[in-house]
Amino acid sequence: MTIKENKPLLVNLIYMAVLIITFIYKYAIKDYDELFRIGLAAVTAWIVYFVCKITFLKKSEICFYVILAFTFSSIYLGNVWDLYRIIPIYDKLLHLLSGVIIAIIGFVLFLYLNNGNIKGDFNTYFVVIFSIIFSIAAAGLWEIWEFSTDMLFGFHSQNNSLIDTMMDIICGSIMGIITNIPIYLYIKGKNISFIEKIIDEINR
């Protein structure tokens, strides 16, 4: 498979080019504090790429794109370009977005475990329950990750605030529930092209 055929790899390489240009610019203006975060953004992007290549996520390119978009928005735009400070609600917007992404990943995981079938020898709505519970659990796990990076690298993702942490979990959980509405409607017989595309990717 060539790079042109491997779209996720091509996207990652384009992102690396952006990070290199940003690194040179930040170094030129002596903004050295951001150089580590640019490196972290690069490492994270490759972790996302390889995780999506070797785990159940390899069946869904959509998952790669949404996860990379989230890390780009949080690490690159949020930290490197300081959007967390410039836009006060930026953090909450990202956590709302994370709820959508986590719900999609939960749905893909369910399909993978059930051999691409949305129905089986179980209650039809179990897929919705599974995805919602997965979303809530992952929202809490993300806060553990933020807490760990804050402690290890001196970041301020959680602003040393329990309220901030809980609001982040609530945002992720609420959007995880809302994102499952199209899945529920699809199960009820509605034509939801986005859901069909995910299922087709898994069964390809």
ROMI-753488 format. One record per residue (C-alpha): chain; residue number from 1; y, z, x. Coordinates in steps of 0.02 Angstrom, whole numbers, always signed. Each point is the difference from the previous one (the first is absolute). Example, Ala and Ser with C-alpha at 12.3 -4.5 7.8 and 13.67 -1.06 7.14 Angstrom:
<voros>
mol_seq_yy_zz_xx
A_1_-225_+390_+615 .
A_2_+172_-33_+69 .
</voros>
This chain:
<voros>
mol_seq_yy_zz_xx
A_1_+0_+0_+0 .
A_2_+168_-52_+71 .
A_3_+157_+107_-8 .
A_4_+72_-117_-132 .
A_5_-155_+29_-109 .
A_6_+5_+188_+30 .
A_7_+157_+37_-99 .
A_8_-4_+190_+23 .
A_9_-6_-24_+189 .
A_10_+142_-126_-7 .
A_11_+105_+121_-103 .
A_12_-35_+139_+125 .
A_13_+50_-110_+147 .
A_14_+163_-46_-86 .
A_15_+31_+186_-28 .
A_16_-34_+32_+186 .
A_17_+131_-131_+44 .
A_18_+126_+90_-112 .
A_19_-42_+166_+83 .
A_20_+20_-73_+175 .
A_21_+171_-71_-45 .
A_22_+49_+167_-76 .
A_23_-62_+93_+155 .
A_24_+106_-110_+114 .
A_25_+153_+23_-111 .
A_26_-19_+189_-12 .
A_27_-27_+11_+188 .
A_28_+153_-109_+33 .
A_29_+113_+113_-105 .
A_30_-82_+154_+80 .
A_31_-71_+64_-163 .
A_32_-149_+71_+91 .
A_33_-51_+121_-137 .
A_34_-65_-144_-106 .
A_35_-110_-78_+135 .
A_36_-144_+119_-32 .
A_37_+7_-35_-186 .
A_38_-5_-187_+31 .
A_39_-156_+28_+104 .
A_40_-72_+108_-139 .
A_41_+37_-139_-125 .
A_42_-97_-123_+109 .
A_43_-149_+116_+20 .
A_44_-2_+36_-187 .
A_45_+4_-185_-43 .
A_46_-153_-35_+108 .
A_47_-91_+151_-71 .
A_48_+33_-68_-174 .
A_49_-61_-172_+53 .
A_50_-164_+61_+76 .
A_51_-34_+125_-139 .
A_52_+22_-140_-126 .
A_53_-118_-108_+104 .
A_54_-145_+121_+23 .
A_55_-1_+106_-158 .
A_56_-23_-41_-185 .
A_57_+181_-61_+2 .
A_58_-57_-157_+92 .
A_59_-45_-69_-171 .
A_60_+180_+5_-58 .
A_61_+144_-80_+96 .
A_62_+116_+69_-134 .
A_63_-34_+176_+65 .
A_64_+48_-50_+177 .
A_65_+166_-73_-56 .
A_66_+51_+147_-110 .
A_67_-49_+129_+131 .
A_68_+91_-93_+138 .
A_69_+152_-19_-114 .
A_70_+0_+188_-26 .
A_71_-13_+42_+186 .
A_72_+136_-129_+36 .
A_73_+113_+80_-130 .
A_74_-34_+178_+54 .
A_75_-11_-8_+191 .
A_76_+102_-154_+43 .
A_77_+135_-1_-134 .
A_78_-3_+186_-40 .
A_79_-8_+72_+176 .
A_80_+54_-136_+122 .
A_81_+146_-58_-108 .
A_82_+29_+172_-76 .
A_83_-10_-50_-183 .
A_84_-63_+174_-41 .
A_85_+175_+64_+43 .
A_86_+101_-150_-61 .
A_87_-84_-6_-171 .
A_88_-29_+178_-65 .
A_89_-135_-52_-125 .
A_90_-90_-115_+122 .
A_91_-138_+126_+35 .
A_92_-37_+23_-185 .
A_93_-1_-189_-28 .
A_94_-131_-16_+137 .
A_95_-107_+136_-77 .
A_96_+9_-89_-167 .
A_97_-56_-158_+90 .
A_98_-139_+96_+88 .
A_99_-70_+50_-171 .
A_100_-18_-184_-45 .
A_101_-83_-41_+166 .
A_102_-120_+147_-7 .
A_103_-53_-44_-178 .
A_104_-38_-179_+54 .
A_105_-103_+65_+148 .
A_106_-93_+118_-117 .
A_107_-38_-146_-116 .
A_108_-61_-107_+145 .
A_109_-109_+143_+63 .
A_110_-79_+18_-172 .
A_111_-36_-186_-9 .
A_112_-74_+3_+175 .
A_113_-115_+146_-42 .
A_114_-51_-86_-161 .
A_115_-35_-170_+81 .
A_116_+156_-80_-72 .
A_117_-40_+45_-180 .
A_118_+127_+87_-110 .
A_119_-138_+47_-122 .
A_120_-170_+80_+24 .
A_121_-114_+141_-58 .
A_122_+147_+117_-25 .
A_123_+145_+27_-117 .
A_124_+111_-155_+9 .
A_125_+155_+104_+30 .
A_126_-73_+89_+151 .
A_127_+86_-127_+114 .
A_128_+169_+58_-67 .
A_129_-45_+184_+21 .
A_130_-65_-34_+177 .
A_131_+158_-93_+51 .
A_132_+116_+133_-72 .
A_133_-92_+144_+86 .
A_134_-3_-101_+161 .
A_135_+189_-25_-13 .
A_136_+36_+185_-25 .
A_137_-114_+50_+144 .
A_138_+73_-131_+117 .
A_139_+178_+54_-43 .
A_140_-45_+174_+61 .
A_141_-86_-70_+154 .
A_142_+156_-99_+45 .
A_143_+102_+161_-2 .
A_144_-125_+76_+121 .
A_145_+29_-152_+113 .
A_146_+190_+20_-12 .
A_147_-14_+185_+37 .
A_148_-109_-36_+153 .
A_149_+120_-132_+70 .
A_150_+148_+116_-30 .
A_151_-86_+138_+98 .
A_152_-64_-112_+141 .
A_153_+148_-117_+26 .
A_154_+148_+98_-69 .
A_155_+30_-118_-146 .
A_156_+82_+60_-160 .
A_157_-100_-94_-132 .
A_158_-17_+154_-110 .
A_159_+171_+74_+38 .
A_160_-87_+169_+25 .
A_161_+0_+16_-189 .
A_162_-140_+45_-120 .
A_163_+101_-77_-142 .
A_164_+11_-165_+94 .
A_165_-187_+3_+33 .
A_166_-44_+36_-182 .
A_167_+120_-132_-66 .
A_168_-81_-127_+116 .
A_169_-173_+44_-67 .
A_170_+64_-10_-179 .
A_171_+80_-171_+31 .
A_172_-159_-69_+76 .
A_173_-109_+72_-139 .
A_174_+110_-64_-142 .
A_175_+5_-177_+68 .
A_176_-187_+8_+31 .
A_177_-23_+35_-186 .
A_178_+123_-135_-53 .
A_179_-83_-129_+113 .
A_180_-164_+30_-90 .
A_181_+74_-59_-165 .
A_182_-32_-185_+41 .
A_183_-178_+46_+52 .
A_184_-24_+87_-168 .
A_185_+72_-150_-93 .
A_186_-115_-117_+97 .
A_187_-151_+104_-50 .
A_188_+61_-11_-181 .
A_189_-6_-190_+14 .
A_190_+178_-46_+51 .
A_191_+25_-142_+124 .
A_192_+77_+83_+154 .
A_193_+6_-131_+138 .
A_194_+37_+127_+138 .
A_195_-155_+101_-43 .
A_196_-105_-158_-11 .
A_197_+60_-54_+172 .
A_198_-54_+166_+77 .
A_199_-171_-13_-83 .
A_200_-19_-180_+58 .
A_201_+41_+51_+180 .
A_202_-134_+135_-3 .
A_203_-130_-119_-70 .
A_204_+44_-146_+115 .
</voros>
